[in-house]
Amino acid sequence: MTEPGRIIRIDYRSFQFSHYLDFHTAVKHGARAKSVSDRVKMYLEPRTEIEYTIESIDNTIVLEFKTLDDARMFVLSFSDVIDTHGVRFE
């Protein structure tokens, strides 16, 4: 499971983050996890020119950008919460 409040970078254009929380996680990480979902929503809403797909798989949201440039801008905006598990995407 993705750590609440963190966005995991899967590859150059794909990201995943936790959407639903169990009771324990909601009590422990609720505000942080909710703020990531809200931040992503607020980031994507005004950017109508960005092409992306977003889907919910189990309790995880998977976000994939069509272009690498859009994904890079997302990384710059969310660098404080993105984790790559040690993989360098450069």
N, C-alpha and C positions, 0 to 999 in steps of 0.2 A: 504494500500500500504506500502511496505517496505520503510523505510527511505533511501534515496540515500546515498551511502557511508557506509552503515551498512550491516552486515550479520546477519540474524535472525536464531538462532538455534531452529529448530522445535522439534527435539527429539535427541536421542543419536547419530544418524548417518545421520540426514538430516538437511540441511541448505537452506535458501533462501535469495536471494538478488535481488535488482532492476536491470533490464536490459535496458529497454527503458525509456526515460525521456520525459516528456512534456516540452514545451518551458520554462515555469517558473522554473521548477526544473533544467533544463539544465543550465539556467543562474545563478541560485542560488547555485547549488551543482554540476555542471557539472564535474569539475576536480576530486572531491572526488568520485563521483559515477563511473566515468570512471576508476579511479585508482583501485577500488575494482575488477571490471571485469578483468582488466589487471593483477592484482595480482593473482587472482584465476587461470587465464589461464597460467601464468608463473609458478605457483605452480604445476599445474597438468601435464604440457607438459613433463618435464624431468622424472616424476615418472611413468614410464610405468608399473611397477609392481602393482600399486594401481588399485583396481577394484571399479568402481563407475558408477552411472547413472546420467546423467544430462539432464534436459528437461526444455523447456520454456513453462510456463503457464501464459497466458495473458502477463503482462509486468514484470514477475518475473521469475528468473532462480531458479530451485530447484535442488540441488545437494545432492545425497545420496550415502554414502560410503557402500561398502559391509561388511567391518569389522569395529568393534569398534576401533581397534588400529589405523587404517587409519584416522578415524574421530577425534580421540584424537590428532594425529599429526597435523591435519588441524586446530584444535582449538588452539594448541600452536602457530602455525604460524600466525594465524589471531586474536589473543586475543585482539588486539587493536581496532578491528572493529566488533567483535561478540557481539550480545545482546541476552539475554535469556528471557527478560521480567520478570525477577525475579525468574524464575524456576531454581532450582539447579540440574544440570545433573552430579551427582557424585555417 
